[in-house]
C-alpha cells in the first residue's frame, strides 16, 4: 500500500492547475469553444482524467496490468548492507559438506528458492552478467559467486 505524504497534494494541485490553464489559454488563442465556461469545464475534466491516470490507485486496479506492476522484487530480509558490500569467500576455502540442497536461498533478480534450484538455474542459464549468478544465503559464506556455484554444481553432478 502506498502511503501518501502531506507533501503530495501541492504537486497534484500544481499539475491540475497547469492543465486547466493550458486548456483555457488554448481556447483564448484559438477560440475552439463558444464560451470560456465550456473550456474551463473541459480543462477540469482533462485534469481530473490525467490525475486519475497517473495516480497510484489506477495502476493497482485488477482490470489494468502494467508491465511495472508485474515486476516482483525478491525480499532479501536476511541480508544487511555490509553483507552485500562484502566480497565473497574464495572458492577454494568453501566446505562443500556445509551446503544443504534444500536450504532456502535468494538468487539475484530471481527471488527465493532452494539451493539446488538456484545452482541448477545458474548452470543452465549461464548469465552474461556475473552479478546475475550470485546466491545470497543465511549461513557462511553468505554470498556465493559463479566460481563457488560451479564448484558446488560439479560436486552435486549438475550441469
N, C-alpha and C positions, 0 to 999 in steps of 0.2 A: 504494500500500500504506500502510495506516495504521500508524504506528509507535506502539507502546504505551509509555507512560512508566511509571516505577516508581510514580508517584503515583496511577495508575489503580486499583490493587487496593483501597485503602480505600473508595473510592466504591462499588464493586460490593459489597464486604463489608457496608457500612452499608445499602445498598439491599436486599440479600438478607436481612439480619438483621431489618430493619424489616418485610418482607413475612412472614417466618416468625413474628415476634412478633404481627403483626396477625391472622394465621390462628389461632394458638394462643389469643390473647386473645379472639377472637370465639367460639371453642369453649368457653372458660371461662364466658363470659357467657351464650351461647345453648344450650350442650350439644348441638350438632348431630352429634357423633360419640360412640360409646360409651366411648372412652378417649382420653387425651391423646396417646398414641403415634401413633395414626392421624392426628390433627390436625397433629402435628409433621411426619409424612411428607407430608401434603398440602401443608403450608406449604413444605417443601423443594422439592417438585415445582413448585409455583406460582412460587417464587422462581427456580428454575432456568429455567423456561419464559419468564418475563418478562426475565430476564437475556439469554437467547438471543435473544429477540425484539428487544431494544433494542441489542444489541451489533453492532459493525460487520460481522462475518462473515455475519450473516443478510442484511444489505442487499446483499451482493455475490454472493449465490447466483444462478445463472442462471435458476432457475425463478421467482424473485420479482423483479419490476421495480417499484421505487418511482418515483414521479414525480421525486423528488430525484436518483435515480441517472441519469436521462435528461438532466439539465442538463449541457451541455458549455460550460464557460467558455473563451473564447479565450485562448491563450497569447500574451501580448504580451511577447516576450523583448527586443525592440529598444527598449523604452520605459523610461525612468527616471522617478523621481518628479518630477524637475524638468521633464521634458518634459510630463508630464501636467498639471502645475500652471501651465505657461506658457500665455499667451494665443496663439491662432492669429494668423498674419500677416494683415494687411488684404488683402481680396480684390483690391484694385487693384494691390497690389505683387507678385502672383504672375506668373511667366512660364509661359504655357501650353505652350510648347515643351519645357519641362523634364519634363513628365509622360509616362511611358510607359504605355500602356493595359494592358500585360502585367505591370506591376510588381505584386509581391505586397504587399498592404496588409492592415490589420486594420480591419474595420468594427465599431464599438462594438456589443457584445452579439450579434454575428453571426459573428465569427471571421475567419480569414484568407481572402482571395480576391484576384482580380486587381483592379486599379484600375477597369477598365472595368465589371466586375460590381458593384463597390461603388457606383460613381456611378449605375449603372442601377437598383440596388435603392433607393437613396435617392430618386431621382427618381420611381420608380413607386409606392413605398410611402408617401411623404410622411409621415414620422413626426411625431407630435404633440410629442414631447419633443425639443428641439434637440440634446440630448446623443446621441440615437439616430442623428443624422445627422452623426456625427463619424468621420473616417477618420484612422487613425494610419499613418504611413509612415516608412521609413528616412531618406529624403532631406529636404531643406529645401524647403518648410516641412514639419515633421514632423506637424503636426495640420492637417487640413482641416475647416473648418466648413461649414455649409449654403450660405452665400453663395459660397464658393470652389467648392463642388461644383456649384452651379448654373452658375457661370461655365464650369467645365470641361465640363459637360453641353451647354451652348449651343455651345461650340467644337466638340465631337465630334458634335453632332447627336442627342443623346439626350434623350428626354423630351417 
